[in-house]
């Protein structure tokens, strides 16, 4: 039996069956691609200005070594940088659409890891662990350097010695008063003395100057002061060295120190004029007095 119902004719405004399944899996792919294209254009337009970013990445790796706590965190940083570089290489593959962006995402993590590895290797090769505890001991060593510090009335020397109570060769920095200076105490001299040695000091306040870190990279295991007299076993290799010889033939550091102090020793003309007596006729002289108790700069009458 035939039906009189009109057939259903699909209209253009009706959504086809399963229209929801026909959408792309990433609705904003065009917007994502435009962001990548903007980054690519920015990096391409930078030209040679891209090179300083490598220095920034290297410095960031060095800073990360100081911020992170220890070897476990440093190795974690290496793993993260390597994973980031490998992921960037696999994500872009050999696609030539974003060559500069791909190169940046691979190189920057590797340079960051290289900066951390650089400071870590320098710390392992040059860094010197400090002594375990403060100690007072009689030591024998060789003078590596001598620094005059007249403003503090003392001398600073760096000695190469054996660690007290051990066999490790270390460098220590000692201060001694000018009264303890002896002839022959110069660079290359073999001396024996009694000193108080302490580990390099940590920062007094959070974020303050860390002398312990400076001493670590400078190769100093301890600092301290000399107790008692200094005995020179073998004089300095600088022939004829003595305190007078040092004054006549100063080293470069001594010359620099004297040049910095020179303006402080030259009084200004105003100060010189104020301190020198003026030979003028004062009221005392005009009254015929030979002495004056009112002014210290008055000159006596002839």
Buried (B, 14 or more C-beta within 10 A) or exposed (E): EEEEEEEEEEEEEEEEEEEEEEEEEEEEEEEEEEEEEEBBEEBEEBEEEBEEBBEEBBEBBBEBBEEBEEEEBBEEBBEEBEEBBEEBBEEBEEEEEBBBBBBBBBBBBBBBBBBBBBBBEEBEEEBBEBBEEEBEBEBEBBBBBBBBEEEEEBBBBBBEBEBBEEEEEBBBBBBBEEEBBBBBBBBBBBBEBBBBBBBBEEEEEEEEEBBBBEBBEBBBBBBBBBBEEBEBEEBBEBEEBBBEBBEEEBBEEBEEBBEEEEEEEEEEEEEEEEEEEEEEEBEBBEEEBEEBEEEEEBBEBE
